[in-house]
Amino acid sequence: MSKRQIRAAFESRLSAWTKAQTPVVPVAWENTPFTPTTYPFLRAFIVPDDTDSLDLAGDHRLYTGLFQISVIGEVGKGAAQAERIAESIAELFPLNLRMAVTDGVVLVYSPMSEGPAMPDSGIFTLPVWCRYRMDTI
């Protein structure tokens, strides 16, 4: 299934970036144990849309959705650090980025967008996301 390949493409690129940061930026990957010990950290996940088919034979599959990264910081520390990380993530996943996977190419087809910051229970969350697309035949 291509959802697994799409996730791997985004996660491997983000993982390499987070490990190259000083200090390393921890990531809470989807459905994996994670206990934050430092701030900031990231939460990364894909939000798939319905799978579609755009040919009469039914051979084509179109996988679309969102890749979202939430930048998590401490409440009361300001937004600048989270916004700098969001800007770096936007550079990491630019519009029209093509990531090769086994069954084709995952395309980033929207610029990274920033949502509204959400302070809650001692943490500050800044969501950023882009839209992706993958076609298979």
C-alpha positions, 0 to 999 in steps of 0.5 A: 500500500502506498500510504506506508511509502508516503509516510516513509518518504516524509519521515526519512527526510524529516528524521535526517533533518532533525538529527542534523540540528544542534541540539537534535530536535526530538520527534514523536512519530505516529503511534510510537512511544514518546515521552518529551524530555526537552523542548522544542520537539515535533509531532509528525503524521500524515492525514490521508484523503480518500484514494481515487482512481482516474482511469476507466480500467481502474488501474490508476490510484491517486493518493493525496493528503496532508503531511503535518508537523506540529512544533511543540514548545513551552508556554510563555517562551514566545513564538520565535523559536517555533516559527524559526523551526517552521520556516526551516521545515518549509525549506525542507519540504518545498513546493514541487519536491519529488521524493522517490519511493518504490511505486513512484514519486511522492509530490509536495504540491502545496507550499508548507502552511502555518496554522494558528498557534495553540497554547494548551496545558503548558505547551505551545503548538504551532502546526505546519503542513503541506499537501502531497500526491502520489499516482500509481498505475 
